[in-house]
Amino acid sequence: MEICKIIKKNEKFIMFILLLILTLQNALSSYYLSPTADELKHLTRGYVYLKTGDQRFSNVHPLLINTLNAISLLFIKGINLPLEHDSWKNNKVIEFAPKFFFHSGNDLEKMFSLARIPTFILSVILGFVVYLWAKKLYGVVSGLFALFLYVLSPNIVAYSGLVTNDLGSALFIFLSIYTIWLFYKNPSIKNLLVGGFVFGLALMSKYYALHFIPAIIILLLIAYYKSAKKIVFYRFGKNAKIYKLFNMLLMIVLFFFISWLTLNIGYKFDGTFKSLEYSVMHDPGVDKDMYSRIIEKSASFAPIMSKETSLKLVKYMTSNVPIMLPYRYAKGIFYSTDATLERSSKQFYFFENVYQKPPRYYYLVMFLFKEQVPILIFLILTMLLYRKIKKNYIDDCFLLIPALTFLIFFSINPVANGFRHMLPVLPLLYVFSSKLTNAKVKNQTLLNYSLIILMIWYII
């Protein structure tokens, strides 16, 4: 207990030291780390968009995080873009990026030293929010413990020093869930609008933010029905059930409307309210054959009608029904879908067996192998001692439901993706594990020493 008092007394200093450790790790790793193949493409997308306004390379990823990374390059004079190269005309970022960085007279080392700084900043912000949320949920010691787990996580540190959109998307997804929790604690129009805006930024960061929509809806419903203070947008009639249902639906609609508006403003409403086929036919950079192929594959997913009827329906909708998303964003979803379908047709090796698609337990096994053993033990202890800790079931739902939803989605995914796609789940689990510091057991001394030993192991 004396240790807890010392920690609370020096809370801000400890928090500062932990965030400083994270920053130093990022800076040192960035100094010695050569650019990865993915970084070349990500930074090229962002810089090309900033300098030309052209989004031709944003076929697989949204541009928000790439653009943030590229802003720092504006301070470097004399950067040459090889726009005369054939890869520019053919929309081949995989060929344009090496030409841009290695064969155009640009200072590669200086460019990446500056471009990685925004990712450092995003990582520090995420670490601070992890600390803040855990502190509000479980207390000061838990907040610092969650930050400790975050700062020394090899997976977090690895992506905090790269020019990719993985860390940035994890930040905005985590912030989205946090702001919905704030709405649950204090239901107000302001908190709801902020949550919708932040989720819009998450959608602009990476396409897999779309997979969090079911979890977002569930959390909004929990916030509406379980909050001590009910939010009322509009009251009418004497039937309480009807106007409560109306207000609940209005809450969800308003949240996603703000997200949709944020997304469209980010893309300048380019192609919104126009048919998909119209935008495709007026885009000289689109692969028309690929577009036709995806349309045909999409028709095969309709289980209640024949493929021929389904294909006619899909073609009619893409030709005549205006899309509510920016064209470039919708196009990116199509390209990602095509890449997923193509990769799902390839076999891969896993545990001495060749699979056509990953087994259901693939991502769970990957998590167990990729996460540090002390983290797994912290999680197990938290679940085993759950009844010994101050019960806060609703608060815990905001941490566990998004994590479980994401894990379920990946378990049914036909493609074996890398661990970086699970990055948004890690901060949620670190916050959840931090409640372990509040466990009250008979042999408290043994638990405290066990936690200290695990923390030392985690550091090593």
C-alpha positions as a Python dict, from the first residue, in 0.01 Angstrom:
ca = {
    (1, 'M'): (0, 0, 0),
    (2, 'E'): (294, 228, 66),
    (3, 'I'): (411, 171, -290),
    (4, 'C'): (69, 276, -421),
    (5, 'K'): (91, 601, -226),
    (6, 'I'): (434, 676, -374),
    (7, 'I'): (306, 598, -724),
    (8, 'K'): (3, 824, -683),
    (9, 'K'): (218, 1103, -544),
    (10, 'N'): (450, 1087, -847),
    (11, 'E'): (182, 1006, -1104),
    (12, 'K'): (262, 1279, -1358),
    (13, 'F'): (637, 1222, -1334),
    (14, 'I'): (600, 845, -1391),
    (15, 'M'): (364, 908, -1683),
    (16, 'F'): (614, 1150, -1837),
    (17, 'I'): (902, 901, -1797),
    (18, 'L'): (701, 620, -1959),
    (19, 'L'): (603, 836, -2257),
    (20, 'L'): (964, 954, -2284),
    (21, 'I'): (1080, 590, -2295),
    (22, 'L'): (834, 526, -2579),
    (23, 'T'): (960, 831, -2769),
    (24, 'L'): (1326, 733, -2726),
    (25, 'Q'): (1256, 377, -2840),
    (26, 'N'): (1088, 513, -3151),
    (27, 'A'): (1363, 763, -3225),
    (28, 'L'): (1645, 511, -3182),
    (29, 'S'): (1473, 240, -3385),
    (30, 'S'): (1398, 490, -3660),
    (31, 'Y'): (1762, 597, -3677),
    (32, 'Y'): (1886, 241, -3737),
    (33, 'L'): (1589, 104, -3934),
    (34, 'S'): (1599, 111, -4313),
    (35, 'P'): (1274, 188, -4497),
    (36, 'T'): (1050, -113, -4543),
    (37, 'A'): (879, -198, -4872),
    (38, 'D'): (541, -96, -4730),
    (39, 'E'): (677, 238, -4606),
    (40, 'L'): (793, 331, -4956),
    (41, 'K'): (439, 291, -5091),
    (42, 'H'): (264, 459, -4797),
    (43, 'L'): (485, 768, -4803),
    (44, 'T'): (462, 791, -5182),
    (45, 'R'): (81, 794, -5164),
    (46, 'G'): (77, 1071, -4907),
    (47, 'Y'): (337, 1294, -5071),
    (48, 'V'): (192, 1256, -5420),
    (49, 'Y'): (-149, 1359, -5288),
    (50, 'L'): (-10, 1662, -5105),
    (51, 'K'): (186, 1788, -5405),
    (52, 'T'): (-53, 1706, -5688),
    (53, 'G'): (-394, 1645, -5531),
    (54, 'D'): (-403, 1320, -5729),
    (55, 'Q'): (-539, 1010, -5551),
    (56, 'R'): (-447, 753, -5816),
    (57, 'F'): (-229, 555, -5575),
    (58, 'S'): (-493, 536, -5298),
    (59, 'N'): (-645, 213, -5427),
    (60, 'V'): (-581, -6, -5123),
    (61, 'H'): (-562, 237, -4829),
    (62, 'P'): (-733, 563, -4735),
    (63, 'L'): (-502, 864, -4737),
    (64, 'L'): (-539, 1027, -4393),
    (65, 'I'): (-242, 872, -4211),
    (66, 'N'): (-23, 868, -4524),
    (67, 'T'): (-92, 1239, -4569),
    (68, 'L'): (-5, 1316, -4205),
    (69, 'N'): (328, 1135, -4249),
    (70, 'A'): (401, 1321, -4574),
    (71, 'I'): (337, 1670, -4430),
    (72, 'S'): (686, 1673, -4278),
    (73, 'L'): (838, 1632, -4627),
    (74, 'L'): (704, 1974, -4721),
    (75, 'F'): (990, 2119, -4514),
    (76, 'I'): (1247, 1958, -4745),
    (77, 'K'): (1330, 2163, -5053),
    (78, 'G'): (1407, 2013, -5392),
    (79, 'I'): (1220, 1683, -5369),
    (80, 'N'): (1174, 1547, -5720),
    (81, 'L'): (863, 1356, -5827),
    (82, 'P'): (925, 1143, -6140),
    (83, 'L'): (585, 1220, -6296),
    (84, 'E'): (725, 1151, -6641),
    (85, 'H'): (786, 783, -6554),
    (86, 'D'): (559, 521, -6710),
    (87, 'S'): (455, 394, -6365),
    (88, 'W'): (279, 728, -6305),
    (89, 'K'): (71, 694, -6619),
    (90, 'N'): (1, 326, -6546),
    (91, 'N'): (-89, 386, -6178),
    (92, 'K'): (176, 141, -6055),
    (93, 'V'): (278, 264, -5710),
    (94, 'I'): (490, -48, -5660),
    (95, 'E'): (711, 74, -5948),
    (96, 'F'): (676, 447, -5891),
    (97, 'A'): (785, 438, -5523),
    (98, 'P'): (1136, 290, -5584),
    (99, 'K'): (1185, 533, -5873),
    (100, 'F'): (1082, 823, -5648),
    (101, 'F'): (1309, 735, -5357),
    (102, 'F'): (1611, 568, -5517),
    (103, 'H'): (1647, 712, -5867),
    (104, 'S'): (1532, 1073, -5849),
    (105, 'G'): (1813, 1235, -5652),
    (106, 'N'): (1615, 1257, -5324),
    (107, 'D'): (1764, 1229, -4974),
    (108, 'L'): (1608, 900, -4860),
    (109, 'E'): (1747, 909, -4505),
    (110, 'K'): (1630, 1265, -4438),
    (111, 'M'): (1286, 1202, -4587),
    (112, 'F'): (1213, 900, -4368),
    (113, 'S'): (1365, 1056, -4056),
    (114, 'L'): (1108, 1334, -4083),
    (115, 'A'): (819, 1123, -4216),
    (116, 'R'): (828, 889, -3916),
    (117, 'I'): (785, 1172, -3663),
    (118, 'P'): (404, 1199, -3708),
    (119, 'T'): (375, 827, -3629),
    (120, 'F'): (578, 885, -3310),
    (121, 'I'): (335, 1160, -3210),
    (122, 'L'): (28, 947, -3283),
    (123, 'S'): (177, 667, -3074),
    (124, 'V'): (238, 900, -2779),
    (125, 'I'): (-119, 1031, -2804),
    (126, 'L'): (-254, 676, -2805),
    (127, 'G'): (-39, 590, -2502),
    (128, 'F'): (-172, 894, -2315),
    (129, 'V'): (-535, 800, -2392),
    (130, 'V'): (-467, 441, -2277),
    (131, 'Y'): (-339, 583, -1947),
    (132, 'L'): (-628, 829, -1919),
    (133, 'W'): (-903, 575, -1980),
    (134, 'A'): (-754, 312, -1745),
    (135, 'K'): (-715, 581, -1479),
    (136, 'K'): (-1079, 688, -1511),
    (137, 'L'): (-1195, 326, -1500),
    (138, 'Y'): (-979, 175, -1229),
    (139, 'G'): (-761, 446, -1069),
    (140, 'V'): (-417, 605, -1096),
    (141, 'V'): (-214, 286, -1044),
    (142, 'S'): (-412, 105, -1312),
    (143, 'G'): (-366, 396, -1552),
    (144, 'L'): (11, 388, -1513),
    (145, 'F'): (13, 8, -1533),
    (146, 'A'): (-180, 15, -1864),
    (147, 'L'): (64, 274, -1997),
    (148, 'F'): (354, 55, -1882),
    (149, 'L'): (214, -239, -2082),
    (150, 'Y'): (161, -18, -2385),
    (151, 'V'): (502, 151, -2382),
    (152, 'L'): (699, -172, -2357),
    (153, 'S'): (489, -374, -2601),
    (154, 'P'): (718, -491, -2885),
    (155, 'N'): (423, -486, -3125),
    (156, 'I'): (334, -126, -3038),
    (157, 'V'): (695, -10, -3052),
    (158, 'A'): (750, -184, -3387),
    (159, 'Y'): (470, 3, -3563),
    (160, 'S'): (521, 331, -3377),
    (161, 'G'): (834, 390, -3584),
    (162, 'L'): (699, 310, -3930),
    (163, 'V'): (538, 518, -4204),
    (164, 'T'): (228, 297, -4227),
    (165, 'N'): (-133, 351, -4128),
    (166, 'D'): (-155, 68, -3871),
    (167, 'L'): (-72, 271, -3559),
    (168, 'G'): (-274, 573, -3670),
    (169, 'S'): (-585, 365, -3739),
    (170, 'A'): (-545, 193, -3400),
    (171, 'L'): (-541, 539, -3237),
    (172, 'F'): (-861, 661, -3402),
    (173, 'I'): (-1045, 332, -3345),
    (174, 'F'): (-945, 337, -2977),
    (175, 'L'): (-1047, 704, -2950),
    (176, 'S'): (-1383, 623, -3111),
    (177, 'I'): (-1459, 360, -2847),
    (178, 'Y'): (-1333, 588, -2569),
    (179, 'T'): (-1558, 876, -2681),
    (180, 'I'): (-1861, 643, -2687),
    (181, 'W'): (-1774, 546, -2330),
    (182, 'L'): (-1761, 916, -2242),
    (183, 'F'): (-2107, 948, -2400),
    (184, 'Y'): (-2224, 659, -2178),
    (185, 'K'): (-2090, 836, -1869),
    (186, 'N'): (-2224, 1176, -1973),
    (187, 'P'): (-2488, 1151, -2248),
    (188, 'S'): (-2481, 1476, -2444),
    (189, 'I'): (-2506, 1591, -2803),
    (190, 'K'): (-2147, 1716, -2781),
    (191, 'N'): (-2002, 1378, -2680),
    (192, 'L'): (-2207, 1202, -2947),
    (193, 'L'): (-2089, 1440, -3219),
    (194, 'V'): (-1727, 1407, -3109),
    (195, 'G'): (-1758, 1027, -3118),
    (196, 'G'): (-1903, 1036, -3469),
    (197, 'F'): (-1630, 1273, -3587),
    (198, 'V'): (-1350, 1056, -3446),
    (199, 'F'): (-1497, 740, -3600),
    (200, 'G'): (-1507, 927, -3931),
    (201, 'L'): (-1131, 980, -3892),
    (202, 'A'): (-1096, 607, -3819),
    (203, 'L'): (-1275, 528, -4145),
    (204, 'M'): (-1033, 762, -4324),
    (205, 'S'): (-737, 580, -4168),
    (206, 'K'): (-788, 220, -4272),
    (207, 'Y'): (-1069, 17, -4428),
    (208, 'Y'): (-1083, -238, -4148),
    (209, 'A'): (-1241, 32, -3929),
    (210, 'L'): (-1561, -68, -4114),
    (211, 'H'): (-1548, -400, -3930),
    (212, 'F'): (-1597, -217, -3598),
    (213, 'I'): (-1940, -85, -3701),
    (214, 'P'): (-2133, -377, -3538),
    (215, 'A'): (-1941, -322, -3213),
    (216, 'I'): (-2002, 54, -3234),
    (217, 'I'): (-2378, -2, -3268),
    (218, 'I'): (-2381, -242, -2971),
    (219, 'L'): (-2187, 6, -2757),
    (220, 'L'): (-2420, 291, -2852),
    (221, 'L'): (-2719, 78, -2748),
    (222, 'I'): (-2549, -4, -2417),
    (223, 'A'): (-2473, 364, -2363),
    (224, 'Y'): (-2835, 457, -2431),
    (225, 'Y'): (-3004, 194, -2216),
    (226, 'K'): (-2753, 164, -1929),
    (227, 'S'): (-2655, 525, -1876),
    (228, 'A'): (-2776, 675, -1547),
    (229, 'K'): (-2870, 991, -1736),
    (230, 'K'): (-3095, 948, -2039),
    (231, 'I'): (-3048, 1167, -2342),
    (232, 'V'): (-3368, 1293, -2506),
    (233, 'F'): (-3348, 1453, -2849),
    (234, 'Y'): (-3721, 1491, -2892),
    (235, 'R'): (-4017, 1400, -2671),
    (236, 'F'): (-4363, 1348, -2819),
    (237, 'G'): (-4688, 1174, -2726),
    (238, 'K'): (-4760, 980, -2411),
    (239, 'N'): (-4613, 646, -2516),
    (240, 'A'): (-4270, 638, -2351),
    (241, 'K'): (-4159, 326, -2540),
    (242, 'I'): (-4219, 489, -2879),
    (243, 'Y'): (-4027, 809, -2814),
    (244, 'K'): (-3746, 615, -2642),
    (245, 'L'): (-3715, 395, -2949),
    (246, 'F'): (-3723, 704, -3170),
    (247, 'N'): (-3449, 872, -2965),
    (248, 'M'): (-3237, 557, -2972),
    (249, 'L'): (-3258, 535, -3351),
    (250, 'L'): (-3194, 908, -3382),
    (251, 'M'): (-2883, 871, -3166),
    (252, 'I'): (-2739, 597, -3390),
    (253, 'V'): (-2830, 783, -3709),
    (254, 'L'): (-2675, 1107, -3583),
    (255, 'F'): (-2351, 931, -3481),
    (256, 'F'): (-2304, 767, -3821),
    (257, 'F'): (-2421, 1076, -4009),
    (258, 'I'): (-2136, 1274, -3849),
    (259, 'S'): (-1895, 992, -3939),
    (260, 'W'): (-2026, 990, -4296),
    (261, 'L'): (-2002, 1369, -4318),
    (262, 'T'): (-1644, 1365, -4185),
    (263, 'L'): (-1547, 1099, -4439),
    (264, 'N'): (-1704, 1289, -4728),
    (265, 'I'): (-1553, 1622, -4628),
    (266, 'G'): (-1214, 1450, -4616),
    (267, 'Y'): (-1268, 1332, -4973),
    (268, 'K'): (-1433, 1661, -5082),
    (269, 'F'): (-1755, 1471, -5171),
    (270, 'D'): (-1573, 1341, -5480),
    (271, 'G'): (-1813, 1101, -5653),
    (272, 'T'): (-2068, 1102, -5371),
    (273, 'F'): (-2431, 1092, -5495),
    (274, 'K'): (-2317, 958, -5836),
    (275, 'S'): (-2349, 602, -5959),
    (276, 'L'): (-2044, 382, -5920),
    (277, 'E'): (-2038, 297, -6289),
    (278, 'Y'): (-2042, 667, -6386),
    (279, 'S'): (-1735, 738, -6171),
    (280, 'V'): (-1555, 426, -6293),
    (281, 'M'): (-1609, 511, -6659),
    (282, 'H'): (-1478, 866, -6604),
    (283, 'D'): (-1169, 745, -6417),
    (284, 'P'): (-883, 685, -6665),
    (285, 'G'): (-679, 512, -6396),
    (286, 'V'): (-924, 237, -6306),
    (287, 'D'): (-881, -121, -6423),
    (288, 'K'): (-1209, -180, -6611),
    (289, 'D'): (-1150, -557, -6631),
    (290, 'M'): (-1098, -578, -6257),
    (291, 'Y'): (-1416, -376, -6200),
    (292, 'S'): (-1618, -618, -6417),
    (293, 'R'): (-1461, -914, -6239),
    (294, 'I'): (-1557, -782, -5895),
    (295, 'I'): (-1913, -711, -6011),
    (296, 'E'): (-1947, -1072, -6127),
    (297, 'K'): (-1799, -1208, -5803),
    (298, 'S'): (-2028, -983, -5596),
    (299, 'A'): (-2330, -1134, -5774),
    (300, 'S'): (-2231, -1482, -5654),
    (301, 'F'): (-2286, -1382, -5289),
    (302, 'A'): (-2667, -1358, -5323),
    (303, 'P'): (-2801, -1688, -5179),
    (304, 'I'): (-3174, -1636, -5249),
    (305, 'M'): (-3160, -1578, -5625),
    (306, 'S'): (-2990, -1720, -5930),
    (307, 'K'): (-2650, -1585, -6030),
    (308, 'E'): (-2794, -1446, -6353),
    (309, 'T'): (-3069, -1252, -6170),
    (310, 'S'): (-2824, -1138, -5907),
    (311, 'L'): (-2582, -1012, -6171),
    (312, 'K'): (-2856, -810, -6339),
    (313, 'L'): (-2952, -657, -6004),
    (314, 'V'): (-2590, -569, -5918),
    (315, 'K'): (-2533, -412, -6261),
    (316, 'Y'): (-2855, -212, -6233),
    (317, 'M'): (-2762, -80, -5887),
    (318, 'T'): (-2407, 14, -5984),
    (319, 'S'): (-2534, 187, -6298),
    (320, 'N'): (-2838, 372, -6161),
    (321, 'V'): (-2821, 399, -5782),
    (322, 'P'): (-2608, 687, -5646),
    (323, 'I'): (-2346, 579, -5393),
    (324, 'M'): (-2330, 757, -5059),
    (325, 'L'): (-1953, 719, -5027),
    (326, 'P'): (-1676, 915, -5198),
    (327, 'Y'): (-1579, 739, -5518),
    (328, 'R'): (-1214, 696, -5420),
    (329, 'Y'): (-1317, 540, -5089),
    (330, 'A'): (-1563, 302, -5259),
    (331, 'K'): (-1300, 223, -5520),
    (332, 'G'): (-1053, 134, -5244),
    (333, 'I'): (-1306, -104, -5090),
    (334, 'F'): (-1346, -270, -5431),
    (335, 'Y'): (-971, -304, -5475),
    (336, 'S'): (-931, -443, -5123),
    (337, 'T'): (-1213, -690, -5188),
    (338, 'D'): (-1049, -803, -5510),
    (339, 'A'): (-713, -844, -5333),
    (340, 'T'): (-884, -1045, -5058),
    (341, 'L'): (-1060, -1271, -5306),
    (342, 'E'): (-735, -1326, -5496),
    (343, 'R'): (-536, -1405, -5182),
    (344, 'S'): (-807, -1640, -5055),
    (345, 'S'): (-747, -1862, -5358),
    (346, 'K'): (-386, -1921, -5256),
    (347, 'Q'): (-270, -2191, -5018),
    (348, 'F'): (-53, -2126, -4715),
    (349, 'Y'): (152, -2330, -4470),
    (350, 'F'): (55, -2340, -4102),
    (351, 'F'): (162, -2591, -3834),
    (352, 'E'): (300, -2848, -4078),
    (353, 'N'): (-17, -2841, -4288),
    (354, 'V'): (-117, -2668, -4610),
    (355, 'Y'): (-447, -2479, -4590),
    (356, 'Q'): (-669, -2322, -4854),
    (357, 'K'): (-798, -2076, -4595),
    (358, 'P'): (-693, -2014, -4233),
    (359, 'P'): (-849, -2239, -3968),
    (360, 'R'): (-1083, -2073, -3719),
    (361, 'Y'): (-816, -2072, -3448),
    (362, 'Y'): (-547, -1914, -3672),
    (363, 'Y'): (-569, -1560, -3531),
    (364, 'L'): (-604, -1678, -3172),
    (365, 'V'): (-288, -1888, -3213),
    (366, 'M'): (-112, -1597, -3379),
    (367, 'F'): (-207, -1371, -3087),
    (368, 'L'): (-71, -1626, -2837),
    (369, 'F'): (257, -1649, -3028),
    (370, 'K'): (300, -1278, -3104),
    (371, 'E'): (211, -1132, -2764),
    (372, 'Q'): (458, -1143, -2476),
    (373, 'V'): (409, -1422, -2222),
    (374, 'P'): (372, -1178, -1927),
    (375, 'I'): (86, -1004, -2112),
    (376, 'L'): (-92, -1338, -2154),
    (377, 'I'): (-43, -1413, -1784),
    (378, 'F'): (-178, -1068, -1690),
    (379, 'L'): (-487, -1135, -1901),
    (380, 'I'): (-538, -1482, -1750),
    (381, 'L'): (-498, -1350, -1395),
    (382, 'T'): (-743, -1069, -1466),
    (383, 'M'): (-1007, -1318, -1579),
    (384, 'L'): (-936, -1565, -1296),
    (385, 'L'): (-953, -1292, -1030),
    (386, 'Y'): (-1238, -1104, -1198),
    (387, 'R'): (-1471, -1160, -901),
    (388, 'K'): (-1203, -1036, -663),
    (389, 'I'): (-1183, -704, -843),
    (390, 'K'): (-1430, -417, -813),
    (391, 'K'): (-1711, -515, -1048),
    (392, 'N'): (-1776, -284, -1339),
    (393, 'Y'): (-1942, -503, -1598),
    (394, 'I'): (-2074, -227, -1823),
    (395, 'D'): (-1741, -45, -1839),
    (396, 'D'): (-1567, -371, -1925),
    (397, 'C'): (-1809, -422, -2215),
    (398, 'F'): (-1660, -116, -2385),
    (399, 'L'): (-1322, -290, -2382),
    (400, 'L'): (-1415, -650, -2451),
    (401, 'I'): (-1698, -625, -2707),
    (402, 'P'): (-1486, -445, -2974),
    (403, 'A'): (-1194, -682, -2911),
    (404, 'L'): (-1413, -994, -2938),
    (405, 'T'): (-1600, -858, -3242),
    (406, 'F'): (-1274, -795, -3423),
    (407, 'L'): (-1139, -1140, -3331),
    (408, 'I'): (-1460, -1308, -3455),
    (409, 'F'): (-1442, -1117, -3783),
    (410, 'F'): (-1085, -1227, -3845),
    (411, 'S'): (-1171, -1585, -3746),
    (412, 'I'): (-1415, -1607, -4038),
    (413, 'N'): (-1189, -1413, -4274),
    (414, 'P'): (-1079, -1630, -4571),
    (415, 'V'): (-735, -1464, -4575),
    (416, 'A'): (-444, -1512, -4335),
    (417, 'N'): (-351, -1152, -4256),
    (418, 'G'): (-55, -1040, -4052),
    (419, 'F'): (-62, -954, -3681),
    (420, 'R'): (-54, -580, -3753),
    (421, 'H'): (-423, -600, -3845),
    (422, 'M'): (-496, -688, -3482),
    (423, 'L'): (-314, -380, -3351),
    (424, 'P'): (-637, -193, -3252),
    (425, 'V'): (-722, -474, -3008),
    (426, 'L'): (-401, -447, -2804),
    (427, 'P'): (-467, -112, -2626),
    (428, 'L'): (-814, -238, -2527),
    (429, 'L'): (-661, -550, -2369),
    (430, 'Y'): (-393, -346, -2190),
    (431, 'V'): (-659, -126, -2031),
    (432, 'F'): (-864, -431, -1933),
    (433, 'S'): (-557, -603, -1779),
    (434, 'S'): (-480, -291, -1574),
    (435, 'K'): (-776, -358, -1345),
    (436, 'L'): (-568, -645, -1204),
    (437, 'T'): (-394, -389, -980),
    (438, 'N'): (-723, -355, -790),
    (439, 'A'): (-757, -726, -708),
    (440, 'K'): (-813, -804, -340),
    (441, 'V'): (-717, -1160, -239),
    (442, 'K'): (-635, -1342, 82),
    (443, 'N'): (-264, -1368, 6),
    (444, 'Q'): (-222, -1011, -121),
    (445, 'T'): (154, -1012, -68),
    (446, 'L'): (199, -1312, -298),
    (447, 'L'): (-9, -1144, -570),
    (448, 'N'): (185, -817, -540),
    (449, 'Y'): (523, -989, -566),
    (450, 'S'): (397, -1199, -857),
    (451, 'L'): (295, -884, -1042),
    (452, 'I'): (635, -725, -978),
    (453, 'I'): (816, -1034, -1106),
    (454, 'L'): (597, -1039, -1419),
    (455, 'M'): (666, -670, -1479),
    (456, 'I'): (1042, -729, -1455),
    (457, 'W'): (1007, -1022, -1695),
    (458, 'Y'): (810, -799, -1931),
    (459, 'I'): (1085, -535, -1922),
    (460, 'I'): (1355, -790, -1997),
}
